[in-house]
Amino acid sequence: MGRRLFACFRRGSSSSSRNEVHANGKTNGTVVEASAEGPVLVELFSSQGCVTSPAAELLLSRLGRGDFQLDAPVIVLAYHVDYWDYMGWKDPYGSSLSTVRQKAYVEALRLDTMFTPQVVVQGRAQCVGNDEDTLLSTIAGAPRFPAPTFQANFQRPTSESLQVTLTGALRSKVDNNGVNIMVALYESGLVNDCPAGENKGKVLSNDFVVRKLEKLCTVKDISAKKTVSGTVTFTLWDGFNSSKCSLAVFIQNNSYQILGSQNFQLPNDI
């Protein structure tokens, strides 16, 4: 993909306008009773190599910790892309898989370019990630769906891996087109000095950073109450700390639209 297709946007850019195509908690494996309308999934595409991404990271951190008065709970995920790594600083959390996911949204939302910081809400609408007013209005206008009722069992088969077994109902009927059930392992409280690149000299703080993303399963033609079960295994990174990590499960159709999501805190003793 050519360099001309990438952009790093400042607040107030014309691309900050909305573009649309027309939590439950857990303690030691027990899911809190699901609400009739579940969380809104908010996905940030960011990079430590983009000068405007730190402001978006701060905004999404505030959003995720509940600094704003919202009618809906939110689940925040931050994907660090790798296409700014040539700018003098290689993002330690950058991943080509995050770039691929953003590209899929660019195609699904019929956009002309990939840029950072970009936020996608419920897989249906997007805006520039450091535009607070547009972000909040996009969340307010997003459709909501029942949260799944998964229960989670966490195991450590080896010191380098985490195994998660999920069992529960999606609480939404799935037709013949099917959906993918995705599981994201993410980490908060990350702090790095940035000695080079566009953010040279800054101390960068990152929360809700997706470290691993796996597909639990694909399901078709099931009722809202049917039990779904599956297991994913994550290869862990050096310095893995379960107290800083959480798990997000979300249902996504073939158009990348989100149809429900659920959040889990990892047990401290895992």
Solvent accessible surface area in square Angstrom, and as a share of the most:
residue,aa,sasa,rsa
1,M,117,0.52
2,G,38,0.37
3,R,168,0.61
4,R,207,0.75
5,L,47,0.24
6,F,34,0.14
7,A,27,0.21
8,C,35,0.21
9,F,37,0.15
10,R,155,0.57
11,R,142,0.52
12,G,65,0.62
13,S,25,0.16
14,S,106,0.68
15,S,33,0.21
16,S,13,0.08
17,S,71,0.46
18,R,97,0.36
19,N,49,0.25
20,E,95,0.43
21,V,32,0.19
22,H,218,0.97
23,A,48,0.37
24,N,6,0.03
25,G,32,0.31
26,K,13,0.06
27,T,96,0.56
28,N,121,0.62
29,G,15,0.14
30,T,90,0.52
31,V,27,0.15
32,V,90,0.52
33,E,160,0.72
34,A,21,0.16
35,S,51,0.33
36,A,80,0.62
37,E,87,0.39
38,G,0,0.00
39,P,2,0.01
40,V,1,0.00
41,L,0,0.00
42,V,0,0.00
43,E,0,0.00
44,L,0,0.00
45,F,0,0.00
46,S,0,0.00
47,S,1,0.01
48,Q,4,0.02
49,G,1,0.01
50,C,1,0.00
51,V,46,0.26
52,T,13,0.07
53,S,1,0.01
54,P,35,0.22
55,A,57,0.44
56,A,0,0.00
57,E,6,0.03
58,L,109,0.54
59,L,11,0.06
60,L,3,0.02
61,S,10,0.07
62,R,77,0.28
63,L,3,0.01
64,G,30,0.28
65,R,150,0.55
66,G,53,0.51
67,D,67,0.35
68,F,29,0.12
69,Q,182,0.81
70,L,54,0.27
71,D,146,0.76
72,A,12,0.09
73,P,57,0.36
74,V,26,0.15
75,I,4,0.02
76,V,6,0.03
77,L,0,0.00
78,A,1,0.01
79,Y,3,0.01
80,H,1,0.01
81,V,0,0.00
82,D,44,0.23
83,Y,19,0.07
84,W,20,0.07
85,D,32,0.16
86,Y,110,0.42
87,M,61,0.27
88,G,51,0.49
89,W,51,0.18
90,K,148,0.63
91,D,3,0.02
92,P,68,0.43
93,Y,30,0.12
94,G,26,0.25
95,S,37,0.24
96,S,66,0.43
97,L,136,0.67
98,S,9,0.06
99,T,24,0.14
100,V,94,0.54
101,R,19,0.07
102,Q,0,0.00
103,K,83,0.35
104,A,18,0.14
105,Y,0,0.00
106,V,15,0.09
107,E,112,0.50
108,A,31,0.24
109,L,5,0.02
110,R,182,0.66
111,L,31,0.16
112,D,134,0.69
113,T,34,0.20
114,M,2,0.01
115,F,4,0.02
116,T,0,0.00
117,P,0,0.00
118,Q,0,0.00
119,V,0,0.00
120,V,0,0.00
121,V,1,0.01
122,Q,1,0.01
123,G,2,0.02
124,R,37,0.14
125,A,6,0.05
126,Q,7,0.03
127,C,0,0.00
128,V,0,0.00
129,G,0,0.00
130,N,15,0.08
131,D,15,0.08
132,E,50,0.22
133,D,99,0.51
134,T,28,0.16
135,L,0,0.00
136,L,39,0.19
137,S,55,0.35
138,T,2,0.01
139,I,4,0.02
140,A,85,0.66
141,G,49,0.47
142,A,17,0.13
143,P,57,0.36
144,R,66,0.24
145,F,45,0.19
146,P,38,0.24
147,A,0,0.00
148,P,0,0.00
149,T,51,0.30
150,F,0,0.00
151,Q,104,0.46
152,A,7,0.05
153,N,76,0.39
154,F,17,0.07
155,Q,91,0.41
156,R,80,0.29
157,P,73,0.46
158,T,72,0.42
159,S,83,0.54
160,E,109,0.49
161,S,15,0.10
162,L,0,0.00
163,Q,60,0.27
164,V,0,0.00
165,T,45,0.26
166,L,0,0.00
167,T,57,0.33
168,G,10,0.10
169,A,17,0.13
170,L,1,0.00
171,R,72,0.26
172,S,24,0.16
173,K,169,0.71
174,V,8,0.04
175,D,82,0.43
176,N,104,0.53
177,N,104,0.53
178,G,3,0.03
179,V,6,0.04
180,N,41,0.21
181,I,0,0.00
182,M,27,0.12
183,V,0,0.00
184,A,0,0.00
185,L,0,0.00
186,Y,10,0.04
187,E,5,0.02
188,S,30,0.19
189,G,47,0.45
190,L,14,0.07
191,V,96,0.55
192,N,38,0.20
193,D,105,0.55
194,C,3,0.02
195,P,83,0.52
196,A,32,0.25
197,G,25,0.24
198,E,70,0.31
199,N,1,0.00
200,K,144,0.61
201,G,69,0.66
202,K,87,0.37
203,V,98,0.56
204,L,8,0.04
205,S,71,0.46
206,N,3,0.02
207,D,34,0.18
208,F,32,0.13
209,V,0,0.00
210,V,16,0.09
211,R,59,0.22
212,K,61,0.26
213,L,53,0.26
214,E,71,0.32
215,K,108,0.46
216,L,16,0.08
217,C,31,0.19
218,T,68,0.40
219,V,19,0.11
220,K,114,0.48
221,D,95,0.49
222,I,19,0.10
223,S,61,0.39
224,A,32,0.25
225,K,184,0.78
226,K,111,0.47
227,T,86,0.50
228,V,10,0.06
229,S,68,0.44
230,G,16,0.16
231,T,69,0.40
232,V,8,0.05
233,T,69,0.40
234,F,1,0.00
235,T,92,0.53
236,L,20,0.10
237,W,37,0.13
238,D,145,0.75
239,G,68,0.66
240,F,38,0.16
241,N,64,0.33
242,S,9,0.06
243,S,62,0.40
244,K,72,0.30
245,C,0,0.00
246,S,12,0.08
247,L,0,0.00
248,A,0,0.00
249,V,0,0.00
250,F,0,0.00
251,I,3,0.01
252,Q,8,0.03
253,N,33,0.17
254,N,107,0.55
255,S,62,0.40
256,Y,73,0.28
257,Q,39,0.17
258,I,0,0.00
259,L,37,0.18
260,G,2,0.02
261,S,1,0.01
262,Q,0,0.00
263,N,34,0.17
264,F,1,0.00
265,Q,87,0.39
266,L,2,0.01
267,P,22,0.14
268,N,122,0.62
269,D,134,0.70
270,I,45,0.23
